[in-house]
């Protein structure tokens, strides 16, 4: 029997300003997230977990989804 697999989705929330496009806001958000994680700052986060039953039909694990 194969081991149970879980998909854990972590959602971090950051607010950015001074950007004009959706792509720029994503880039600025990633920079804020990296800076916050590296500095040990507490960041608002939400986690959801679900059991993977059919890996082929699940959402992509890698990549950016928005």
Residue pairs with C-beta under 8 A, 6 or more apart in sequence:
4 51
5 51
5 52
5 55
6 49
6 50
6 51
6 52
7 49
7 50
7 51
7 52
7 58
7 59
7 61
8 47
8 48
8 49
9 47
9 48
9 49
10 45
10 46
10 47
11 45
11 46
11 47
11 48
12 33
12 43
12 44
12 45
13 43
13 44
13 45
13 46
14 29
14 32
14 33
14 36
14 43
16 25
16 28
16 29
16 32
18 28
19 25
19 27
19 28
22 66
26 64
26 66
33 43
35 41
36 43
37 43
52 58
59 65
